[in-house]
Amino acid sequence: MEQILILALVFLFVSILFSMIGMGGGILYVPILLFAGYGMAHAPGISLLLITATSLAALYKFSRSHKVDWKLALVIDPPTDIMAFVGGYFGGLVPESILRSILALVLMVAGTLMLKKPSRAILPPVGKKQWWLWRREFNGNHYTVNLPLVLTATALIGVLSGMLGITGGIIKLPIMVLLCGVPMDIAIATSTVMVAVTALSGVAGHAIHNQVEWKTGLILAIAAVVGGLIGSHISISFNKEKLKKIFGVIVWLIAIRFLFQAIMN
């Protein structure tokens, strides 16, 4: 019980810091659990419970601001959710060393995205009309969704999210912003909806194999939700972009450690 309380304080602190820069701490939940001694059999299930809880809490705030593009979420999210269940279900069959190596690579991608400055969207020419290009208008904003490309990418994200217990939002955001031209505020709010459903699907996949420690997950979820609520209301003078880059470096260092352990083993 003492270890769970210490972990709760750690997750509270991580959630406060990440929510200050408008992000969830889901990318670090599994690494923290692994450092605490949990294996890849149970860490992803616990992490996905936390991600579900924190996403639902954030969704309440976003839905009131009318920034959630529900139709966009309904179209591009189902492949993610289905594949998150598949990833959660079959994740237990993959050797832990391979899962840790994949986690390290995903962390490197996430850390790189946190270090980079937002680029300009890569959009198809406006004049072209093909069946696979969905022209979407929402709240006075216009953007284009390349359905085959985006649905394939979100399905892959779903597998990784369910298998590894990580949030897919940090990768979905660049997809929506850079490939579709969705404004950042709408992309963040809509991503929150998708992350919540994806995480819940992943939990279901792990639960079939009894790989979810419900008591631990619920205690840590409460700490993460409280931390997110506190962090979102704290105003700090520290430059948020610099703070984001610091976290990006930390994520990279964690990734390197996991990759080094996988190679040595």
Secondary structure, 3 states (H helix, E strand, C coil): CHHHHHHHHHHHHHHHHHHHCCCCCHHHHHHHHHHCCCCCCCHHHHHHHHHHHHHHHHHHHHHHCCCCCHHHHHHHCHHHHHHHHHHHHHHHHCCHHHHHHHHHHHHHHHHHHHHCCCCCCCCCCCCCCCCCEEEEEECCEEEEEEHHHHHHHHHHHHHHHHHHCCCCHHHHHHHHHHHCCCCHHHHHHHHHHHHHHHHHHHHHHHHCCCCCCHHHHHHHHHHHHHHHHHHHHCCCCCCHHHHHHHHHHHHHHHHHHHHHHHHHC
